[in-house]
Amino acid sequence: MKTAISEIHGNALDVDNLIDAAPLFDVDTDDAVSVVSAMATTIKDEWRAIGVKVGMTSADVKAILPGDENAQIDRALALGSAMVPGAGSS
């Protein structure tokens, strides 16, 4: 994922840059966190099943795994969890 979200942020692979730049696009920061977190949840929970459904082989799934399971997906999920009262606490 390359964002190229703004001249300030460049094209670094960084979910935090997406959230930080949201107001530049008239998007509320909390809304941006919600959308990014929802997208990360969908990717993490559903992409393999969708891939199989459309005929991806196990080799295909393995090839795209680094794009779908990485630190930025984890960060997006953590941001979403931080917004939910009591989420992530034991």
Helices and strands as residue ranges (DSSP letters): H 15-21, G 22-25, H 29-53, H 58-68, H 71-83
